Amino acid sequence: MQADVLVIGAGLAGLWSAIIHAQAGRKVSLLAKGHGTLPWSSGCLDLQPHQLPTNREHPYFTLQTVLEPTTQTWLKFTQAQDYRFVANLKQHYWLPTAIGTWRPTNAVPLTMLNAERSIISNYRVLVLGFRELRDFFPPLLAARLQQHGIAARGSYLTMPTSQRSRDFNSVNLARLCEQTSFRQALIKQIDQIRGDAQLLLFPAMLGISHTTSIINELQTALGCLVAEVPTLPTNVAGLRLQRMLMTELEQLNGRIQLNAEVIRGEFIDRRLVAVYSAAAAREQRHTAEHFILATGGIGGGGLRADYPNGLRETALNLPVQQPTERDQWFEANVHAQHQLFKAGIAVNQQLQPIDAQQQPIAENLQVVGAALAGCDPIRERWVEGLALASASHAFENRGFSG
């Protein structure tokens, strides 16, 4: 079955691209090697570069006009999913990390908002966790908050007897929080140690699919505000976004095929007519009218270094804009801007990949997300802004009617 739009990649850029095309009535297929990087994210959205770029070739200058409307669309989408966000493109929210440092971001789920620096500073805070949960230490986080003038203390909760033999991570705990009996045991235990705390700080573990109702239940039962803190990967807050986006795409009759690594494309007369994915017995051929490449950069596996050669784009073998020599990839100072991470696919204003003569390689192909050349979204702190804005800009400049 031929799709109208075929998206390659299951990260935020790929899923958002697929959703907005499906909402427009297009028949959408999404192919991906794996689950993308959303479960590795904080669950917040960095929408604006931390420092605005000065190089006019930076993708920001192509995408900046769609950031505000795209943000508003995201807020409406998450509200419809009962997982509301707040956002501000003009200033940052400052949220604590699991080790008590402050991290700036532009869009925050309400599950974390009460932990924002200007809010949490007004309350007596109790940081809660489980000894069984690796890499989240309530006393450490509380001590760091105290250094910032916040009245905080940390305490470990005791795992219910029936659960003590299990191996725990934040995902397992989030699933347990979906169970009424586990929440009731949690509430009873917290009520005994709460003292004068006004705000309870948890690792991001308060459910996966019903987080809003779980937090409301805890706040009502305990008479305290509740907030979450992102954990190390797999981070439940990022996993929620992934599941929410995938569910929305499936409800729009989009087709998602994971474990389908695209390994080459079939080009005819400056059009991409098909892509091929790896399979156990033979390659699978997939056709569409329009294609979107959203496989990411170095971190997402969309670009790969082949020794002794340079970087290559892994799905369609598109030309990569990169330093001419490998010894130019990195600077001597580890904290400097490394050119390797600015490598990517050169595109025109319509986000079509271009050749050395600045001509579109394929008129029906667009590139979105971290695969775009000329920026380092992780260092610049606008991973999600680049993903959402490029997906929206590509849709508005998609080159076909409808």
Protein Blocks (a to p, Z undefined) as FASTA:
>chain_A
ZZfbdcedjbfklmmmmmmmmmnopacddddfblojmlmmnoiacfbdfbacfblkbmkl
mmmmmmmmmmmmmmmmmmmnopacdddfkbccddddfkopacddfbdcfklmmmpmklmm
mpccdddddfklghiafklmmmmmmmnopacddddddddfklmmpccdfklmmmmmmpmk
lmmmmmmmmmmmnmmafbdcdddfebjklmmmmmmmmmmmnopacdddddddddfklmmm
mmmmmmmmmmnopacdehiacfbdcdeehiafbdcdddfkbccddddfbdcddebpfkno
paccddfbdcddfklopacdddfbfklmpcfblkbccfklmgccdddfkopacdfkopaf
blkbccehjlbghiafklnopmkmmmmmmmmmmmmmnopaZZ
